[in-house]
Amino acid sequence: MNMLLFIELVAVLIMAGGLGGIFYDVLKNKKNIDSKTIQLTAVVFVLPLLLVLGLEGKIGRETIGTLFGIIFGYVLSGTWKQ
C-alpha cells in the first residue's frame, strides 16, 4: 500500500471518529455545543484536511504553516480561562 494513501486514510478515519464522538457527546449525554466542542471540531476536521491537501500538493508549505498557526492559536487561546 502506498504510504501517502495510508496517511490520507488515517486522516479520514480521524475525521470520522471525531464526528462520531461529537455526535455521541451531544446526543447521548444531552450536551450543548459549546466553545470546547467547536475547538475540538477545528482540530479534528481542519488539521487532517490540511494534512491531506498538503500531501497532495494542492496548497503550499507557507499556506499550511500559516493555517496551522491560526488554528493552534485559536484552540489554545481559551486554554487558561476559568
C-alpha atoms as one frame of an Amber mdcrd trajectory, in Angstrom:
protein
   0.000   0.000   0.000   1.236   3.444  -0.851   2.345   5.381   2.246   0.636
   8.567   1.038  -2.669   6.735   0.669  -2.262   5.190   4.134  -1.708   8.599
   5.753  -4.737  10.017   3.952  -6.922   7.104   5.079  -5.802   7.616   8.685
  -6.694  11.312   8.387 -10.167  10.402   7.093 -10.639   7.944   9.970  -9.658
  10.659  12.445 -12.291  12.966  10.947 -14.956  10.231  11.028 -14.099   9.315
  14.621 -14.248  12.957  15.655 -17.650  13.370  14.086 -18.899  10.242  15.838
 -17.505  11.453  19.153 -19.143  14.847  18.814 -22.496  13.294  17.892 -22.239
  10.858  20.792 -21.419  13.636  23.233 -24.248  15.869  22.026 -26.961  13.245
  21.577 -26.215  10.653  24.255 -25.006  12.939  27.036 -27.524  15.693  26.173
 -24.765  18.301  25.987 -24.921  21.592  24.160 -22.393  22.600  21.543 -20.086
  24.989  23.366 -16.753  26.623  22.618 -14.789  23.498  23.560 -16.802  21.446
  21.058 -16.090  23.975  18.330 -12.386  23.890  19.190 -12.435  20.091  19.027
 -14.135  20.304  15.646 -11.377  22.582  14.375  -8.700  20.153  15.489 -10.466
  17.006  14.303 -11.566  18.248  10.879  -9.343  21.077   9.730  -5.935  19.705
  10.703  -6.319  16.351   8.903  -7.787  18.191   5.918  -4.751  20.470   5.788
  -2.503  17.425   6.047  -4.201  15.721   3.099  -4.205  18.866   0.962  -0.535
  19.421   1.729   0.398  15.854   0.863  -1.483  16.116  -2.421   0.324  19.349
  -3.275  -2.857  21.395  -3.536  -1.663  24.071  -1.093   1.856  25.310  -0.433
   4.047  24.998   2.628   3.680  28.653   3.558  -0.094  28.407   3.465  -0.107
  25.253   5.575   2.193  26.830   8.158   0.038  29.938   8.367  -3.192  27.974
   8.739  -1.663  25.664  11.373  -0.574  28.728  13.342  -4.012  30.290  13.143
  -5.768  27.097  14.230  -3.392  26.362  17.098  -3.671  29.978  18.264  -7.454
  29.729  18.230  -7.546  26.399  20.027  -5.029  27.405  22.673  -6.460  30.899
  23.189  -9.094  29.720  25.684  -6.925  27.208  27.500  -6.222  29.250  30.612
  -9.658  30.815  31.043 -11.593  29.601  34.028
